[in-house]
Amino acid sequence: MLYTFAKADYSAQQLQYYLAQCGEKDAVLLWQDGVLLALKYPQLLADCYVLDIDVQARNILELLPQKVRLISLIDLVQLTEQYYPQLSL
């Protein structure tokens, strides 16, 4: 399953709840304002995907944790093909 986060207003408790549902065969994507979660909770979202255009739009590239994986829109399409279904949060 692909878990996508488009907002940055989750509490640590809410985020931990959602991430606890993720298994080895799941992926987490941060996009839109959700990319800010990688800065807000770096320990929780160190191993996730972030959409590069949203990172660039917010000028936070240099602030992101090293483990975060930047992806393009083309990569996003491939993620949606690989991880199905998608849960948008």
Backbone torsions as a table, in degrees:
resi	resn	phi	psi	omega
1	MET	NA	146.8	176.5
2	LEU	-106.5	115.1	176.8
3	TYR	-93.9	121.5	-179.7
4	THR	-117.4	134.1	179.6
5	PHE	-116.8	119.5	-177.2
6	ALA	-109.1	-5.5	-179.5
7	LYS	-123.1	158.6	-177.6
8	ALA	-112.5	13.9	-174.1
9	ASP	-99.9	23.5	177.4
10	TYR	-80.5	143.3	172.2
11	SER	-79.4	164.4	178.2
12	ALA	-60.4	-38.0	-179.7
13	GLN	-65.2	-44.8	178.1
14	GLN	-61.8	-45.2	-178.2
15	LEU	-63.7	-43.1	177.6
16	GLN	-60.7	-38.7	178.4
17	TYR	-60.5	-49.8	-179.4
18	TYR	-64.5	-42.3	-177.9
19	LEU	-69.4	-26.1	176.8
20	ALA	-65.7	-22.2	178.9
21	GLN	-78.4	-17.8	-177.1
22	CYS	-75.0	137.7	176.6
23	GLY	-113.4	-173.2	-179.0
24	GLU	-62.4	-28.4	-176.5
25	LYS	-96.9	16.8	-179.9
26	ASP	-112.8	162.9	177.3
27	ALA	-135.8	154.4	178.3
28	VAL	-119.4	129.8	178.1
29	LEU	-121.9	132.0	173.9
30	LEU	-107.9	128.2	178.0
31	TRP	-146.0	173.7	-174.2
32	GLN	50.1	-136.0	179.1
33	ASP	-70.2	-12.9	177.8
34	GLY	-60.9	-22.8	178.7
35	VAL	-61.4	-24.2	179.0
36	LEU	-68.7	-20.1	177.4
37	LEU	-62.8	-30.4	178.7
38	ALA	-64.4	-27.5	176.4
39	LEU	-86.5	-37.5	-177.0
40	LYS	-70.6	-40.4	-178.0
41	TYR	-131.5	66.0	-175.8
42	PRO	-63.0	-30.1	-180.0
43	GLN	-71.0	-28.3	-179.4
44	LEU	-86.0	-31.2	-172.1
45	LEU	-119.2	33.4	-178.7
46	ALA	-67.0	-31.9	-175.2
47	ASP	-112.9	74.8	-179.1
48	CYS	-143.8	174.8	175.8
49	TYR	-102.1	143.6	174.1
50	VAL	-131.5	141.0	-177.8
51	LEU	-78.6	122.8	-172.4
52	ASP	-60.1	-38.8	-177.6
53	ILE	-67.4	-30.7	177.6
54	ASP	-74.5	-35.4	175.4
55	VAL	-65.2	-45.4	179.9
56	GLN	-64.9	-39.6	-179.7
57	ALA	-62.9	-28.2	-179.0
58	ARG	-100.6	0.4	177.0
59	ASN	53.8	49.0	-177.5
60	ILE	-120.3	12.6	-175.5
61	LEU	-53.6	-47.3	-176.0
62	GLU	-73.4	-11.4	-179.2
63	LEU	-93.9	-12.4	-175.2
64	LEU	-71.0	145.0	173.3
65	PRO	-60.2	150.5	-175.9
66	GLN	-64.5	-31.1	-177.0
67	LYS	-74.5	-17.9	179.6
68	VAL	-64.6	136.8	-177.9
69	ARG	-105.8	115.4	176.6
70	LEU	-75.1	135.0	177.5
71	ILE	-132.4	155.1	177.5
72	SER	-91.8	176.2	175.8
73	LEU	-63.6	-35.0	177.0
74	ILE	-64.1	-43.1	176.7
75	ASP	-62.3	-36.2	178.8
76	LEU	-61.7	-41.8	177.6
77	VAL	-60.2	-43.0	178.6
78	GLN	-64.4	-38.2	177.0
79	LEU	-61.1	-42.9	-179.5
80	THR	-66.8	-27.4	175.9
81	GLU	-75.8	-34.9	-176.6
82	GLN	-79.8	-39.5	-176.4
83	TYR	-113.0	112.3	-177.2
84	TYR	-136.2	140.0	-2.2
85	PRO	-80.2	179.8	177.8
86	GLN	-106.9	136.5	174.5
87	LEU	-115.1	111.5	-177.5
88	SER	-92.6	121.8	-177.9
89	LEU	-118.0	NA	NA
